[in-house]
Amino acid sequence: MNVECGIGAKPSVALRHSAFRIKTNVMKTKTLFIAAAALMMTACTSKPEAQTFKINVDMANADGKTVYLQKDGQVLDSAVLENWKAELSAPVCADNEMYGLMLKGWRRPFQFFTDNAEITLEGNAQNPNNIIVKGSASQDRLNAFTESYNALETKLEADSTMAQADKDEILKMHCFDYVWDHPTDPVAHYVMYRYKWAFGPCEMRTMIDNIHHADSTLKTNNLKLSEEYVEKVERVQAGQPMIDFTQNDANGNPVTLSELAKDKLLLVDFWASWCPDCRKANPGVVAAYQKYHDQGFDILGVSFDTNKEAWLAAIEKDGLTWTHVSDLQGWGNAAGALYSIAFIPQNALIKDGIIVARNLEGEELMEEIERQLGE
């Protein structure tokens, strides 16, 4: 079914579940990371009556560690935890959407809403995903959504009769419905951007159009980030010219995509040694390589690793005998940014300088390789 992106009445359940089904077959365990540098983009504006507010931190197993308060990827304040406690100062901001709390050893900041009012964060440094935020109504709404999502996920996982693709679709539509039903709430905008990996470009544009229809003056940061994300994703869909890049292999030798792709069918495979879904998918990629390599099929592995030894060990263990590159910047991988990689594994199949397919796996990958080689 072909559906134009746009806004009208809320799509029916049947229409949404058919028209909006995406082909990424995103699994619930797809590794996802939103970079700290993309937290906020708008500057803080001081208010004469309340220029700053306090953020109280009560963090077990963190004595002597420095806790950092971030916004827009910048450190606003820091303090050393003593007896589990620290006090941070935050500027009152017109865009009071989100801040980030960071400790050394965490993979990413804990993001939270403040509502420009004094709040308290309580938790355990060893479990940063379960920090409790007290004093923020916006955070309460986000927590309520997260609890509903987790409860639904648990219920679906207990159903052994349902296909995983159908479970993913239900979870995706749970996010879509929340964004649709709360178009002017910055929390919904965060949900849209946080779960962007689950949606196709048309779905994202439909949600964005609904937000603008509800209030054309809204300019929240997560809305802006979502709009920028859609534009980038549309640039790397099937049918678009490939975006060239150069990265070094494990020996420090530069590898250029356009050079490697000359006169062959090339799969650009975005993955990482630490990604469970990537490692599960690797046998299927190996099988495709072994079957079609002699016929003109090749692979370029682009790793989101930061640890070179772990990267190389995974290559050897999984038998990935093709060309591999990485800048060892993790989710900051420059090639990944060019292709708007928000989760891994992902891939792009390239022929004659054109992206001919995205995110294929298993039999679908085999069939498309055979079709492209036969043309």
N, C-alpha and C positions, 0 to 999 in steps of 0.2 A: 504494500500500500504506500503510495506516495503522499506525503503530507507536507504542506508548506509550513515553514517556521512562521510563527506569528501569534497574535493574541485575539481571542474571541471569548466565547464561553469556555468554562473549564472543560477539558476533554473528558469524555465518559471513560469509565474504567476499561471497557472493552477496547475503545479507540486507543487509549494510552498504552494498554498492554500489547497491542498489536503494532501500532504505528511507531511507538518509541522503543521497541526492543532493539537493543544494539548488539553488534556482532562481536564485541570484545569478550563476551562470556567471562565477565570479571568474577573471579572467585572471592569469597569473603576474606581469604587470607592473602590477597594481593598485597604486596608490600607497598606501603604508602608512606611518603614523608613529605610534609609541607615545609619548605625551607624557612628558617627563622627570619631571613632577610625579607620575606614577603608578608610579614605580619601586618604592617601599616605603611601607608605612603603619604599621609597628610600630616602637616605640621600641627603641633599643639598650640592652642590659643589660650593665653592666660585670662582668667576672669578676675576683676578687681576684688570681688568679695571672697574668693576662694582660689588662690593661685596654686595651691598644692593640696594633696590629700595623702593620708597614710596608707601604706600596705603593710600589714603585720604578718610576719611569717613565723609559723610554729612547725618546725620540721625535725622529726626524729632522725637519729643516726646521721646528723650533719654538723655536729659541733666542730667548730674550728674551720669550717668550709665557708667560702665566700659565695653569697647568693647575689645574682645579678637581675636587675629589672630591665627589661628590654621593650622597645617599641620602635617599629619601622627598622628593625635590625640593629638599632643603636642602643647602647647601654645608657640608661637614664640615671641609675643609682646602683649602689652595691653596699653590702654590709657583711660582716663576719658573724656567723651564727654562734651564739653563746647560750648554753643551757637550752638549746633547740630553738632559740628565739632571735629574731632580727626585725628591725623596723626600716622600711624603705619609704622614700618620698617620691610621689609621682605628680607631674604637672597636670592641672585640669586642662582637658582638651575638648575642642569642638567635636572632633571625631573620637569619641570615647569608646570605640568598639572593643579593641583588644590590646592587652599587654602580654608579655611573656616573662616567665620566671625560669631562670637557668642556674643549674649547679654543674660544676665540673664532673664529668662522668656520664651526664645525661646525653642521650643522642639528639634530643631536640628540646626546645623550651616548652614548658607547660603554658598553654595559652588560656587566657581568661578575660572575662568582661569585668569592668570596674564600676561603671555608671558614674564615674567622677566622684565617688564617695569612699570613705574609709572602709576597707575590707580586711578580712583575715583569711590567710591560706594555711590550712592545717594538713599535715600528711607525714609520710615517711620517705626519706630521700632514696630509699631502695625501691620504692614503688611510685614513681612520679605520675603514673596514669590515674592514680586514685586520690589525688589531692582534693580536699574539700574547700570550696570558696564560700565564705559567709559575708553577707552584706550587700550582695549584688543581685538585683531582681533579674537582670539580663542573664547572668550566669545561672540563676535558678531555672530560667526557661530553657537554656541550653542543656542543663543537666536533665531536665524532664524529657527533652527530646532524646537525648542519649540513652536514658533508661528505657524509653519505649522502643528504640531501635535495638538495643541489646536484648530486651525481652522477646521481641519478634524474631531476632536471629536465633536465639536459643530454642524457641518453639519450632522454627523451621528446621533447624539441625536435628531435632528429635524425630522428624518425619522422614522415615527411610523410604517412603514410597514416592517422594517428590524429587524430580530431577534438580540437580544443582543449578542449572540455568534458570529454572523457574523460581527457585529460592532467591537467586541474585536479583531477578526481575522484581520480585515482591519487595525486597529490601530497597531497591532503587526507587520504586514508586512510593515507598514510605517517605523517602527524602523529598521526592518531587512534590508529593501532596503537602508536606509541611511548608515548603517554600511557596507553593501556590496559595495556600490558605493564610499565610502571614507575609504578604508582599512588602509591607513597610517596616518590618521588624529587622534590625541589623543582625539578630541571631539567625534568622532564616537565610540572610545573605551569606553568613558564615557557613551555614550548613550546605548551601549550594556550592560554595567554593571548596569546602572541606571534602565533599563527596563528588567533586567534578569528574574524577576518574571513571565514575560509573555511567556517565551520560555522554551521548553523542552531541555533536555541535548543534543540531536542530533542537534537541531537548533543552540544552543550555539557553539557546536564544529564546525559546518559548517561555522559560522561566524569567529571563531578563526582561522580555517584552511585557510580561504580566506585571513585573515590578514597576516599570516605567509607566504603564497604564494606570497603576494605582496611585503613583506620585512621581510625576516627571521631574521633580526637583531633587529627588534622592541622589546622593553622591557618596554612599558609604564605600569604604575601602574594599571590602570583600566583593561588592558589586563591581567596582572598577577592575579588580583582579580577575573576576569571572569574565568580564567583557574582553579583557586582554587575552585571557586563556583561549576563549572561543576563536578569536582571530588567528591565533597561532596554530591551533589545532586544525582549522580549516585550511591553513597553508600546507599541511602535510598529510592531507587525505589522499586516497587513491585517485589517480588522474592528475595529480599535481607534479611539477618537476621536483626532482630530489634536491635537497639542500646539501651542498658540498661541505665537507669538513676534513681536517687533518688532525690526527692524534698519534701519539707514539705507541709503538708496541712495547713488549716487556724489555726489549734490549735498547730502548731509546730511539729506535728508528721511526721516522715519521711515515704514516700510512695515510694516503689521501683517498677518500671514498670514490671520487670520480675515476681515479686511476685504476683502482681495484675492480670497479664495476664495468670497465671497458669490455665489450664483446662477450658479456656473460649475463646470466640471471643471478642477482646477488641478494641475499637476505641479510639485512642489518639487524642484528639480534641484541637488544638492550637487556642486560641481566646483571647479576652480582653473585659472588660466592656465598654471601650471607642470606640470600633470598630463597626461602624454602620452595616457593612455587617455580622459581627459575630452575632449581636443581631437579624438581619433578618433571619439568618440561624438557630438560636436556636430552633424555634418551630419544624422544621423538625428533628433535632437531638432528641428532647424530644419525638416526635412521634415514632421514631425508638426505643428508649430506652423503652418506655412504651409497645410497641408491642412485643419486642424480649427479654427483660431482663430475664423473667422467663424461657426462652429457652437456656440461657447460654451466652447472650450478655451483655457486660458491657462497660462503658465509663470512661476514665480518662481525665478530663479537665486540660489543662495546660495554665495558664493565663499569658498574657504579660502585666499585670497591674503593677503599682507602688503604687497605693493607695489601701490599704487593705479594707477600708470601702466601696469604690466604687465596688471593686471586689465582696465582699460578698453580697452587695445590689443587684447586677446584677444577682448573682446566685439565690437569693431568688425570685426576681421579675420574672425571666424567668423560674422558676421551674426546675432548673438543679439539680436533686436529686441524682447525682452520685458523685464519688470521685473527688476532685479538689486539685490541687497543684499549687504553684507559688513561685518563689524566689523574687518576687516583684522588678525585675530589668528591667521591660519593655522589650524593644527590645534587651536587654542584657541577656534575659532568657537563662540559660545554656542548658536546654533541647531543646529549639528552635534552638540554634546553632548546636547541634548534628544532628538535622534533617533538617538543612539548610533552616529554615523558613524565607523567604524574604517578605512574605505578610501573612495576616490572613483574614479570617479563612483558615486553612489547617487542614488536618487530615491524620492519617495512621491507616489502619485496620490491626490488628495483630492476627495471629492464629499459635499456636505451635511454637512461637518464630520467625515467618517469617512475613514480611510485605507482605500482600496479595493484598492490593489495596491502592491507595492514592487519597485524595481529592475528595471523593464522597459526594453527597448531594441529597436531595429529593428522588425521586423514584429510582434513581440509587443506592443510599445508601441502601434503603430498599431491593432492588433486590439482591444486593451483600451479605447482611447479611443473607438473606433467603437461598441463594445458599451455603454460607459457613457453615451455621448451618445444612444444609441438607446433607453435605458430611460426 
